[in-house]
Amino acid sequence: MDRSKVNFDIYPAQDLNEGHSNDEHYYTMGKRSGATSAGAFLYFECVSPRLKGSRETPMRIYGSFTHRKATAQNTPEHWAENMKIVHAASLAVAKELQCENDGGLPEEPVLKPRT
């Protein structure tokens, strides 16, 4: 059985400065975002009345989508599909948390590669 997973976590600020991988294809969405043949990730920040202290220190949220590599296709179209999934899940979390400006995430995914 093929298993896919969407996961959310809180990330430390230094995660945004991690090195780059040749397997990852980066996009301009959020604080950092990228995709591989096996999934995608998206970092964003949230200021919300539901998160105490977030006005002073925004909550840093990391969303990821993964699936088995056996089913993965290493094409730009597949990377974009993976990004669409992690974007939709991240936007839903931002809306549920009532993040200002939806955590900086657009209503529709922006699939512009980062250069």
C-alpha positions as CSV (number, residue, x, y, z in Angstrom):
1,M,0.0,0.0,0.0
2,D,1.3,3.5,-0.9
3,R,1.3,5.8,2.1
4,S,1.3,9.6,2.0
5,K,1.7,11.9,5.0
6,V,1.2,15.5,5.7
7,N,3.0,16.7,8.9
8,F,3.4,20.1,10.7
9,D,6.0,21.1,13.2
10,I,7.6,24.2,14.7
11,Y,11.0,25.0,13.4
12,P,14.0,26.9,14.8
13,A,15.1,30.0,12.9
14,Q,18.4,28.4,11.8
15,D,16.5,25.9,9.7
16,L,16.0,28.6,7.1
17,N,19.7,28.8,6.6
18,E,20.3,25.1,6.0
19,G,22.3,24.1,2.9
20,H,20.7,23.1,-0.3
21,S,20.3,19.7,-1.8
22,N,20.7,18.8,-5.4
23,D,17.6,16.7,-5.0
24,E,15.4,19.6,-3.9
25,H,13.8,22.2,-6.3
26,Y,13.2,25.5,-4.5
27,Y,10.2,27.9,-4.9
28,T,9.5,31.5,-3.8
29,M,6.5,30.7,-1.6
30,G,6.7,31.2,2.2
31,K,9.9,31.7,4.1
32,R,11.4,28.7,2.3
33,S,9.8,26.0,0.1
34,G,10.9,23.2,-2.1
35,A,9.9,19.9,-3.6
36,T,11.5,16.6,-4.5
37,S,10.1,13.6,-6.4
38,A,9.0,12.2,-3.0
39,G,7.3,15.3,-1.5
40,A,7.5,18.9,-0.6
41,F,8.0,21.3,2.3
42,L,6.9,24.9,3.2
43,Y,8.1,27.1,6.0
44,F,5.9,30.1,7.1
45,E,5.4,32.3,10.1
46,C,2.2,33.0,12.0
47,V,1.1,36.0,14.1
48,S,-2.3,35.2,15.6
49,P,-4.4,36.2,18.6
50,R,-4.7,32.4,19.2
51,L,-0.9,32.1,19.7
52,K,0.2,34.0,22.8
53,G,3.4,36.0,22.2
54,S,3.3,35.6,18.5
55,R,3.1,39.4,17.9
56,E,6.6,39.6,19.5
57,T,7.9,36.3,18.2
58,P,5.9,34.8,15.3
59,M,5.2,31.1,15.4
60,R,7.5,29.4,12.9
61,I,5.6,26.5,11.2
62,Y,7.1,23.9,8.9
63,G,4.7,21.8,6.8
64,S,5.7,18.8,4.8
65,F,4.2,16.3,2.5
66,T,5.8,12.9,1.7
67,H,5.0,9.8,-0.2
68,R,6.9,6.6,-1.1
69,K,9.7,7.1,-3.6
70,A,8.7,4.0,-5.4
71,T,5.7,6.0,-6.8
72,A,7.6,9.2,-7.4
73,Q,8.3,10.8,-10.7
74,N,11.3,13.2,-11.0
75,T,9.7,15.8,-13.2
76,P,8.9,19.5,-12.8
77,E,5.2,18.7,-13.2
78,H,5.4,16.2,-10.3
79,W,7.4,18.6,-8.1
80,A,4.6,21.2,-8.7
81,E,1.9,18.8,-7.8
82,N,3.7,18.0,-4.5
83,M,4.0,21.8,-3.8
84,K,0.3,22.2,-4.5
85,I,-0.5,19.6,-1.8
86,V,1.8,21.1,0.9
87,H,0.5,24.6,0.0
88,A,-3.1,23.6,0.4
89,A,-2.5,21.9,3.8
90,S,-0.3,24.8,5.0
91,L,-2.9,27.4,4.0
92,A,-5.6,25.4,5.8
93,V,-3.4,25.4,9.0
94,A,-2.8,29.2,8.7
95,K,-6.5,29.9,8.3
96,E,-7.4,27.6,11.2
97,L,-4.8,29.3,13.5
98,Q,-6.2,32.7,12.2
99,C,-2.7,33.8,11.1
100,E,-2.5,37.4,10.0
101,N,-2.4,37.5,6.2
102,D,-2.7,33.7,6.2
103,G,0.9,33.5,7.3
104,G,2.0,35.2,4.1
105,L,0.7,32.3,2.0
106,P,-1.2,33.1,-1.2
107,E,-4.7,31.7,-1.9
108,E,-3.3,29.9,-4.9
109,P,0.1,28.3,-4.9
110,V,3.0,30.3,-6.5
111,L,5.1,27.8,-8.3
112,K,7.9,30.2,-9.4
113,P,11.3,28.5,-9.0
114,R,13.8,30.3,-6.7
115,T,17.0,31.1,-8.5
